Amino acid sequence: MTHEQIAREVLSANTYMTLATVNTDGQPWGTPVHFAHDEQYVYWMSELTAQHSQNLAANDKLFVTVFDAGQSVSELAQRRCVYIQTRGEQVSGDDELAAREVFADKFGDEDNRRVSEWQYYRAKLGKIDETKSDEQRVYFNES
């Protein structure tokens, strides 16, 4: 299985990602968010007042981790993860419509309506770092 196939499988099989941002004082902040993805981006929804949204408004650098949190400790040797070093942005217009569509495909239209007052964000997947990735961990870097 290629690193690309592993990454797509991990991204498709999970609904949460950990989003790591940095506040204006340089302090790290990590939070789980629901996400969906397409070929180029991971998307998430959030309130503008959320700490990670405020951090992102001041500094667009992000680190994303996606893994199956339901695995037991005995399954650690098989755990597969995706790591994404990237930049994030709030989306609007046609980009927001695309984000809504990707979310509807993964979670259904009802979930999109329920949190319609939230904002959509995205982060580019970038390129796979083939030298760092292996059969369990796939690393994406900004491209």
C-alpha positions in Angstrom: 0.0 0.0 0.0 1.4 3.4 -0.9 1.7 6.3 1.6 -1.1 8.1 -0.4 -3.4 5.1 0.0 -2.6 4.8 3.7 -3.3 8.5 4.2 -6.6 8.4 2.3 -7.7 5.4 4.3 -6.9 7.0 7.7 -8.6 10.3 6.7 -11.7 8.5 5.4 -12.1 6.2 8.4 -12.0 8.9 11.1 -14.2 11.8 12.0 -12.0 13.7 14.5 -8.7 15.4 14.0 -6.5 17.2 16.6 -5.9 20.8 15.5 -2.9 22.4 17.1 -2.5 26.2 17.0 -0.5 28.8 18.8 -1.8 31.9 20.6 -0.4 35.4 20.5 1.8 34.6 23.5 3.3 31.6 21.8 1.4 29.1 23.9 0.3 25.9 22.1 -3.4 24.9 21.9 -4.7 21.6 20.8 -8.3 20.7 20.3 -10.3 17.9 18.7 -12.6 18.9 15.8 -14.8 17.0 13.4 -13.4 17.1 9.9 -14.0 16.1 6.3 -11.5 16.0 3.5 -11.2 16.0 -0.3 -8.2 15.6 -2.5 -6.6 18.9 -1.5 -7.9 20.0 1.9 -9.1 19.0 5.3 -12.1 21.0 6.4 -13.6 21.7 9.8 -16.2 23.9 11.4 -15.8 26.1 14.4 -17.2 29.1 16.2 -15.3 32.4 15.6 -14.9 32.8 19.4 -13.3 29.4 19.9 -9.7 29.6 21.1 -8.3 27.8 18.1 -10.2 30.1 15.7 -8.8 33.1 17.5 -5.3 31.7 17.3 -5.7 30.9 13.6 -6.9 34.5 12.9 -3.6 35.7 14.4 -1.3 33.0 13.1 -2.3 30.7 10.2 0.3 27.9 11.0 -1.3 24.6 12.1 -0.4 21.1 12.9 -3.0 18.4 12.4 -3.0 14.8 13.7 -5.5 12.2 12.6 -5.5 8.7 14.2 -7.9 6.0 15.3 -8.5 6.8 19.0 -10.6 3.7 19.4 -7.7 1.3 19.1 -6.5 -0.5 22.2 -3.0 -0.4 23.6 -2.4 -3.9 22.3 -3.1 -2.6 18.8 -0.4 0.1 19.0 1.9 -1.7 16.6 -0.8 -1.4 13.9 -1.8 2.2 14.7 -1.8 4.4 11.6 -1.6 8.2 11.8 -1.6 11.1 9.5 0.4 14.3 10.4 -0.1 17.5 8.5 2.1 20.6 8.9 0.2 23.3 7.1 -1.6 26.7 7.2 -5.3 27.2 7.8 -7.9 29.7 6.7 -11.5 30.6 7.1 -13.4 30.0 3.9 -16.3 31.9 2.3 -18.2 32.2 -1.0 -17.6 29.3 -3.4 -14.9 27.8 -1.1 -17.5 27.7 1.8 -20.0 25.9 -0.5 -17.3 23.4 -1.4 -16.6 22.8 2.3 -20.3 22.4 3.1 -20.6 19.8 0.3 -17.6 17.8 1.6 -19.1 17.9 5.1 -22.5 16.8 3.8 -20.9 13.9 2.0 -19.3 12.7 5.2 -21.8 13.6 7.9 -25.1 14.3 6.1 -27.0 17.5 5.5 -28.7 17.6 8.9 -25.4 18.0 10.7 -24.5 20.9 8.4 -27.8 22.7 9.2 -27.5 22.1 12.9 -24.3 24.2 13.2 -24.9 26.5 10.3 -23.9 29.6 12.4 -20.4 28.2 12.7 -17.6 29.1 10.2 -15.9 26.7 7.9 -12.1 26.4 7.7 -9.7 24.5 5.6 -6.0 23.5 5.5 -4.1 22.3 2.5 -2.9 18.7 2.7 0.3 19.6 0.8 2.8 16.9 -0.2 3.7 13.7 1.4 7.1 13.6 2.9 8.2 10.2 1.5 11.5 10.2 3.5 9.7 10.5 6.8 6.6 8.4 6.2 6.3 4.7 6.7 3.6 2.0 6.8 2.1 3.5 10.0 2.7 7.2 9.8 2.2 9.5 6.8 3.6 13.0 7.0 2.3 15.9 4.9 4.3 19.2 4.6 3.3 22.5 3.1 3.8 22.6 -0.7 
